[in-house]
Amino acid sequence: MPRQHKRYAIYIGLGIALLVIGAILSFAIGPDAIEGVNLEMIGYIFMAGGVLAILLSLVLGRPRGPRGYTSRRVSHTDPRTGHAPFAVPGLG
């Protein structure tokens, strides 16, 4: 994997971590655990950040350019004879 694609792959792990932390804050911890702090809303913000990090890593980390098999054919012609360098005249 090229270096640039590895850099974006890290954000998938970050996104998953934010999703897990956000879900814990939103659903597992009681709403009155810390007075004056809305842990449910902070959890939702973390989960939104996690989804955004995963989506950005997938969009920015995808390979660009041609995909699959590509080939290039190069042919050379002898300027004196008009034949390919190893072609035998009269055979094709």
C-alpha positions, 0 to 999 in steps of 0.5 A: 500500500503506498504511503499516502493510502496508509496515512488515510487508513489510520483515520478508519481506526480513529473513526471506529474509536470515536464511534465506540467512545461516543456510543459508551457516552450516549448509551452506557453512562447515565445522564446524571454521571457528571452534573452540568455536562450532557454526556449524551450530546457529547456522545452523539458528537463523538459518533458523528465525528467517527462517521465523518473520519471513516467517510473521509478516509474512504474517499481520500484514501481510494487509489487514483488513476487507472485500475486493473491491467494496463499495457503499452506496445512499442514498435520500432521500424528500421528507417533504411528498410522499413521493416522491424529490426528482426523481421525477415523480408518476405516472411510477413 
